[in-house]
């Protein structure tokens, strides 16, 4: 959920960009933004990015050109936001991306002239009220649409599918007291896929949810966050997932926190319904079937996750964040070979995961900063 700047927050401007590089690469872009006296903010951008077949150095040391590896991409974004009254705002955002190019690798190394085309059109409308007040809130509707085509002389390599999601979100903040705030909301989405190759036609899933979170600063340096979420999935019914987090603030530069939450992850459309044959040639040159299969009998993933972490300021320009986590999941979803040799989704009786995450941020000056992040994790499946 990326929220770009409002056009009304930007000085009126137009920026042009052009670049070129190896492999006949060309990049062009334009952005413009600003606001009218009537409170209408505008931000618009367009781009074009194309590249020819790229080169690489083979194991024999010779530089070779990868056939059928070029691509051509065009993008367009538009955001309009209109202030309504003193502290309300209507926002419309539209995103378009169209790309086509080669598929240079083929199936399991088999030479191919396959090509792909992808089209993304995403649109959203949002109304926000009391933006600068404690009782702010918003309602948003959106539609994300994706259409992809894989074109090939080989019938088994062809595919034409759409994937679209429509949704509604409502959120409201409440200031109960000086030290207590509550956020509540509703969510709804419906995902539809249409793919004769992968899903044998049309499939859809829907999910409805309601949530509430309370943030209570019960002492000067202590804060308790508690939340509850209710999901109702069209395939798996209703599930309640709570979470609790306790935060201790030592000073303005450091804190430590401990959190726990329940996990509920319903299988995706791909997990449930994927059915695709990707044939390959064996060492004798004979074509063999290779099936990838979803599993309509999958159960949702359920479990617990715990996190203990800290944030601290090492120096005036350096910050450190560190956390350790542990999760245990029942009926975790994983892909593996079935008894017939097909690659299929299954529920695992138990999955445990633990790890450590470290992140260091450093500001060299007002215009240059850097960060270093490292995650160490261990996962146990099947024999946990």
N, C-alpha and C positions, 0 to 999 in steps of 0.2 A: 504494500500500500504506500506508494511513493507520492508524496505531495510536493509538487514543484512550486516555485515562488509565484505569488500573484503578480499579474501584469501591473497592478497598481503599486506594487512595491519596487518596481524597476524604473529607472530613468529611461526616457524615450531613447531608443537606440536601434541601429541596424548593424549587424556584423556579418561579414562575408568571409568565407574560408575556402581555400583551394590547396591541394597537395598532390604530389605525384611521387612515384617510387618504383621500385623493382617490379618486374613481371607485368609491365604496362598498367600499374596501379594508378587510378585516378580517384580523387575524393573532392567533392564539392559540398558546400553547405551555406545556408543563410538562416539567421535568426533575427527576429525583430520583436520589440516589446515596448510597452508604455501604457499610459492611462489618459483618458479624456477628463475634462472638467466635470462631467456628469458622473464620474466614479466607475466608468467602464474600463477594466484592465484587459489588455490584449497581450498574449505571447504566442508567437508562431515560429516554426522552424521547418526547414526542408533540407534533405540531404540526398546525395547520390554517391555510391561507393561501388567501384567495379575493379576487377583484377583479371588478368589473363592467366594462362596456365603457369604454375610456379615451377621452379627448378629445385633440385636437391642433389646431394652428393651420394652416389651409390656405394655399396660395400667395396667395389673395385676402385673407388677413388675418382671415377669419372662423374662429371656434372651432367645430370639428365633432366629432361622436362617431363613433369607429370601430366599426361594427357587428360583432357576432360576435367580439369580442376579449377577453371575460372568461374567467376560468379558476377552478378550484377544486382545491386540492392538499392531500392529507393524508399525514402521515409518521409513522413509528414506529421507534424504535431500542431495542434491548435488548442489554446486554452483561453477562455473568456470568463471573467469574473466581474459581476456587477454588485456594487454596494447597494443594499436596500435599507432605508432608514439609517439610524445611527450606528448599529452594531450587528447588522445581519448581512448575509452575502449569498448570492446565487453563482454557482460555478459550473461551467460546461467544459469537458475535456475530451478531445478526440485524438486517437493515435492510429496511424496507418503505416504498415511496413509491407513491402512487396519485394521478394527476392527470388531469383532463379539462377541455376548454375549446374555444373556437372556433379556427378557422383563417381569420383575417380577410382575408388577402391573395389567396387563390385561386391559380389558375395564370396567371401572366403578366398579372396585373391583372384577370382576369375575375372578376366578382362571384360569390360562392359562399356557401353556408350550411354548408360542410364543418365537421366537428368532429373532435377527436382524443381518444383515451384512451390512457394509458400506465400500466403497472404494473411496478414493480421489486421483486423479492424476492431479497435476497442473504443467504447464511448461511455461516458459517465456524466450524470447530473447530480449536483449536490446543493443542498440548502442548509446553511449554518446560521444559527441564531446566537445572540449574546456572546460574540466571539471573544471579547476581552473580559467577560464577567465570570464569576464562579459557577453560574448555572448555564454554562455554554452547552451546546448540543448540535447535532446535525442529523439529516436524513440523506441517504445517497442511494441512487439506483444505477446499475451498470450492466453492460453487455459486452463480453469479450468473445470475439469470433476468430477462429483459425481454420484455414483451408489449405491443405497440402496435397500435392500430386507428385507421384514418382512415375516417370515416363521411361519405358524400356522396350526394346524389341522383344524381350522375353516376357511372356504373359505372366509368369509366376512372380516377376519382379515389379509388376505394375500395381499401383495403389492410388486411390483417390478418396480422401476422407476429410470430414469437417469435425471440429470440436468447439462447441460454444457453451458459455456459461453466462447465465443471467442471474442477477442478485439484487438484494435490498439490504441496507444497513441503517439502523437507527441507534443513536447513542445520546445519552443525557447525563450531565454532571450535576451533582447536588452538593452544596456546602452545608453540612449539618451543624457544624460548630467551627470554632477557630482551628481546632486540631483534628477535625474529622471530615473527610470527603468521601463521597460515594459516586461511582459510575455504573450506570445500568444501560443495557442495550438489547437489541434484537437483530438477528441475522437470518437471511434466507438465501439459498442459491439452488439452481437447477442446472446440471451439466448434461448436455446431449452430445452424443458422438454418432457419426454415421460413417461406416467403413465396411464395405462388403468383404474385403480381404481379411482384416484383422478382427472384426466383430460380427461378421455375418449379418450385416444390416445395421439397424439403429438400436442404441441402448441409451438409458438415461438414469441418473440418480438425483435425488433431492435431499436437502438437509435444512432443518429449521433449528434455530438455537436462541436461547435467552441467557443472559449473563449479568452478574452484578459483582462489583468489587468495592471493598471498603478499605480506605487508607486512614489509619488512626495513629496519631502521634500521642501515645499515652504518657510519655515522659519527655523531658527536654531532649534527650539524646536517643530515644527509642521509638521505633515505628513498627506497627503490625499491619500487614496487608493480608486480607482474607478475601477469597473469591469463590464463586460458585457458577458453574456453567451447565445448562441443560441442553443436550442435543437430541433431536429426533430425526433419525435417518430412515428413508423409505424402505430400506432393506433390513435394517438391524434394530429398529425401534428406538426407545429412549434410553439415554445414559446421562448420569450426573457425574461431573468431574470437579471436585473441589481443589483449591490450592491455598497454601499458607506461606507467608514469608515474614521473617523477623529481621529487622535491620537495627544495628547499633552504630551510632555516629560518634566517633572519638573526638573529632574536631572538624574544621572546615575542609580538611584535606584527606581524611581517611574514614573508612567505615568497614564493617564486616556484616555479612548477612547469611542467613540459613533459610532455605526454602524447601517445600515439599509439595508435590502435586500428583494427582491421578492422571493417567493417560488413557485416552480412547481414540483410536485411529481406525476408521472404517476403510475397508479395501477400496482401491480406486477402480475405475472402469476397466483399466488395463489388467489389474489383478484378477478381476472377475471374469472378463469376457474375451480377452485376447485369444485369437486362434489364427495362426499364420504358419504356412509352410515355407521354409527358406532352404531350398535344395542346394546341395553342394556335390562336387566331384571327389570321390575317394582316391586313394593312391593308385588305383587301377584305371582311373578315368571314367568310372561308372557313377551316374548320378544317383544320389541317395536323398531320401526325404529327411528334413530336420524341422520338426514341429515345435513351435512355441505356443503354450496353452495357458489361458487363465483358468481359474477354478471358481465356479459359481457357488461352491459349498464352503468358501472361506468364512472364517469367523473374524470379527474385528479384533485388533490388538488392544489389550488392556494391561495396565500395570501402574507402577509408581516410579517417580524420579525425585532424587534428593540432590541439592546443590549447596555447597558451602564456599563462600567467596569473600574477597576483600578488594577494595580499591584504595590506593594510597598515592600521595604525591611525594615522589622521591626527592625532587628538587623543584625549583621555580618553573622549570621547563619540561620536567619529565614525570610521567604518571605510569603507575603499574597497576594492572588488574590481574588477579589470580583466582582460580576457582577449581574445585574438585567436584566431580559429579558421579552419581551411581544410579542406575536404573535397572529394574527387573520387569520384564514384559511377558505376559502369558499370551499364547497364540500369536507370536510374532510372525509376520509374513516374510517368507523368503522364497527364492527361486532356485530349483535344483532339478536334476534329471529324475523322471518317474520310472516305473518299472518297465515301460515300453520304450524308454530312451528319449522321450520328449522332454523339453525344458518347460517346467510347469511351476505355478505358484502353490505353496503349501503353508499351512500353519505349523509353527514349531512350538512344542510344548512350553519351552521357556527360553528366554534370551536375557543374559545379564551383560551390562556394559558399565565400565568405570573408566575415569580418565581425569586428566589435569589439563587446564588451559591457562597459558600465560600470555599477556599482551603488554608491551611497553610502547608508550607514545612519547615522542620528544619533539618539541618546537625549537628548531635551530634559530629562527627569527620570525618576524611577522609574516613572511611570505613563504617560508619553507618549513615543512614538518615531515616526520617519518614515523613509522610504527613497525614493530616486529611482533609476530604472533606465532605461538607454537601450541599444538594440541597433541597430547599423548593419550591414547585410549586403548582399551583392551575389551574385546567382545567374546562372549562365550555362548555357543549355540549347541543344540542337540544333546550334549552330554553334561550340561550344567548341573 
